[in-house]
Amino acid sequence: MSARFPGRRLSLLRLLLLSVVVGAVSVGSLTGWNRWEDARAAEGTGAFFAGYVDVTATPSYAFEDPAADNGDSAVLSFVVASKEDPCTPSWGTYYGLDEAEAALDLDRRVARLVQDGGEVIVSFGGLLNDELATSCTDPADLVDAYASVIDRYTLSTVDLDIEGENLKDVAAGERRAEAMATLQAARAGSDTPLNVWLTLPVAPTGLTAEGTAAVAQFLEAGVDLAGVNVMTMDYGGSRPEGTSMLTASRNAADATHRQLQVLYERAGIEIGPQAAWRKIGLTPMIGQNDVKGEVFTLEDADAFNAFAAERGVGRMSMWSLNRDATCSENYADTTVVSNSCSGIDQQGLLFAPTLGADFEGRAATLADEPVAEETPEALVEDDPETSPYPIWSDVGTYREDDRVVWQGNVYVAKYWTQGDLPNDPVLQAEETPWTLLGPVLPDERPVPAVTAPADLYPEWDPKQVYERGDRILVEGRVYEAKWWSQSDSPEAAVQGSDASPWEKLDDATLLKILEDPASS
């Protein structure tokens, strides 16, 4: 998610008037936290809902007084590097932490939400500015920068929204991961452990290569990720034509789940399928998305909530609570994204309770609830007698559009391949030459093979010398010599081996020969 609506400063005059009380407020807030800190009750575990709030957007959103019960936890966004000092945190580059308290009453509003039983998460990053690790290159200063935000707002959970240029910066990613590992280690075993969520862009095919690299960096650094939250929005050209926003978002979630298991396996960490779902967060952009023509409706939200609950997703969020309302009649063009309304007629309803239904846990205690793992299903034994296509073979060669059966599923080749397992776990779809079509159906049987009459061509003779273009019969199938050969069995050609001097004619070619033998 970007800081899509960059917000506006309050007037300089008001800032100057308010700045005189900054010192007193800061001191008061440091002692005040202790008075309400114990109110951060940890009752309830399990999947949680927390919508994003753009802190600097105007008009200001009253997250401390949510419009719906499901909005009583918030992800405040975005803390980024100050333009004046790369290692100093700021809210959207507009306010330092003290300035945000003076101008926005931010500390007091956070305290009120927590007093009322809500939970506050702070998100670092976004699209429009430098995330702290991008600009702050000193490791110790970076840790201090993050810690100053965590300590000021007494956070148990942070969210790192890494996208755009921040995501492409590999060195920044390493600094970010190391800093979070250091902060987690410092709080390990204490009453205030630190939960870290990584928020990343996603396509219907899953995380991008930069996204999977970011997850790998965190795991390699030893960060115990609370989860990976994917922004199911703004798909653009990655969304196939005719695919709905709901279907694209479901596909993105399923693909991320598969990728996450691969990433943990490569990191040497055991994680089951249900535990992997618990480590996934989903964040749609409600209503009109930034990409024209992409609209996420209330019906989509209801179905997406049911999907997430069925899968066992650990977190549901949305961009943003600021926008959870119907635009006024004065808002002329709802296809232009607003920072204070969704761009669709919500008919008096809200996205927050729809997306957040049954997500009643807390971010701080999500990991405390044990995950019941499913018993792995036994591998399917493929039966040539019932499989509609040949069983995949590691010695076979397959060309574009060839179909095979493997462990109960049908796959189609995207291009020439040999020795590539159809279900080999990969991070990106382009890493495998196979596309999964679906399971072998209960009533499927092999497609009847076209066979040639016994007198069409001579039977193969191992003593015979064959020249290029010669044809033979083996059990009713026709083979054509690709080059000179003797004693080379056509058996290898059954599997499509390029090393065989024989090529098995396909059914279409054989049918044409049978219809008009003279044409051959």
Buried (B, 14 or more C-beta within 10 A) or exposed (E): BBBBBBBEBBEEEEBEEBEEEBEEBBEBBEEBBEEBEEEBEEEBBBBBBBBBBBBBBBEBBEBBEBBBEBBBBBBBBBBBBBEEBBBBBBBBBBBBBBBBBBBBBBBBBBBBBBEEBBBBBBBBBBBBBBBBBBBBEEBEBBBBBBBBBBEBBBBBBBBBBBBBEBBEBEEBBBBBBBBBBBBBEEBEEEEEBBBBBBBBBBBBBBBBEBBBBBBBBBBBBBBBBBBBBBBBBBBEEBBEEEBBBBBBBBBBBBBBBBBBBBBBEBBEEEBBBEBBBBBBBBBBBBBBBBBEEBBBBBEBBBBBBEBBBEBBBBBBBBBBBBBBBBBEEEEEEBEEBBBBBBBBEBEEBBBBBBBBBBBBBBBBBBBEBEBEEEEEEEEEEBEEEBBEBBBBBEEBBBEEEBBBBBBBBBBBBBEEBBEBBBBEBBBBBEEBBBEBEEEBEEEBEBEEEBBBEEEBBEEBEEEEEBEEEBBBBBEEBBBBBBEEBEEBBBEBBBBBBEEBBBBBBEEEBBEEBBEEEEEB
